[in-house]
């Protein structure tokens, strides 16, 4: 395997990366707070409504064919926070 050419980043590039990473982490913390604190109750309500809907109305399998989900097929809610992925 040929030797890889290593390029060192300039100081400007390193400073820009450091600033950019800090800004992204700040945005992530705000989004995570919004999801885990601000809208947590509303999100839980949306999930419950969805689970109820797929058990009573069902979901589309093909065109106009609906399949209802049995209560035993519904997964249990995990005992952890929601993961925020960015």
N, C-alpha and C positions, 0 to 999 in steps of 0.2 A: 504494500500500500504506500503510495507516495506521501511524502511529508506534507502536512497541511501548513499553509502559510498563515501565520497568526498576525492579525492586525490589532494593534492597541488602539483603544478609543482615545480621542482627544479629550482634553479637560472639559471643553465645551460640551461634548457629547455625554461625558460622564455626569456633568452637572445637570444637563437636560434630562437624562434618564432618572437621576435621583429625584428631581423635581416632579417628573411625570409619575413615577411610582408612588410618591407621597400623595399626589393628587388623586390617583386611582384608589389608594387605600382609604382616603377620606371619603370619596364617593361611595365606596363599598360599605363602609361603616354606616353611612347615612341610609343607604338602601336596606342594609341588614336591620337597622333599628326600625325603619318604617315597616318592614315585613314582620318582624318578631314582636314588636310592641304596639305600633299604631294600628295596624289592620289585622292583628292576630284574631280577634273575636269575629270580625267580619269574614275573614278567610275560613275560620272553622264553620261558620254558618253556611258559606258557599259550598264547602265540602259536604256537609250534612245534607243540604238540598240536592246536590248532585247524586249522592249515594241513594237518597230516597227516590229521586227521579229514575235512576237506572233500575231500581227494583220494581217500581210501579209501571212506568211507561216503557222502559227498556232502551236499547240503543240500536241503531241501524247496523244490520249485518250485511245486507245486500239490498239495494234499491229501497223497496218499501217493507222489507222483512225486518221485524224487530225481535230482539232477544232480551228477555227480562233476566236480571241477575238475581240469583237466590241469595238470601241473607247469609248463608254459610260460605258463599263465595266472596263476600266482602272482607277485605283484609282488616285486621285490627290496627288501630291508630298506634304508631310507634311512640315510645316514651322518650322522645328527643325533640330538639328544636328543628324547625324546618331548615334545610340547607339553602343558603343563598349562593347561587352560582353566577358568576359574571365572566 
